[in-house]
């Protein structure tokens, strides 16, 4: 299934939520806002999906969200999760050696490459 088809399915689910009068108004508003974000052609597809997911995640934690609606929101979020193969980015899995990874350094406030050698040094 293509990314566009999954996005259309998510919009259909969100439309059902926004039309359901048994759903609290703030949840329906989030569904409508997510639909607007997904239809915004000025942004890349991945950015639209991420923004919509962020909008919907708060609804899943809201205690007033009915169970059936929460399930529908999770279904929409699942449809919006774009597989890595569909994202056109410059990330290269070959960038690091086998024993290296990237992590956020709070002291430096930037991403740094770490290795097993770094761990061994800090343990000594």
Secondary structure, DSSP 8 states (H G I E B T S, - for coil): --HHHHHHHHHHHHHHHHH-TTS-HHHHHHHHHHHHHHH-TTS-HHHHHHHHHHHHHHHHH-TTS-HHHHHHHHHHHHHH---GGG------GGGS-TTEEEEEETTTTEEEEEEHHHHHHHH-
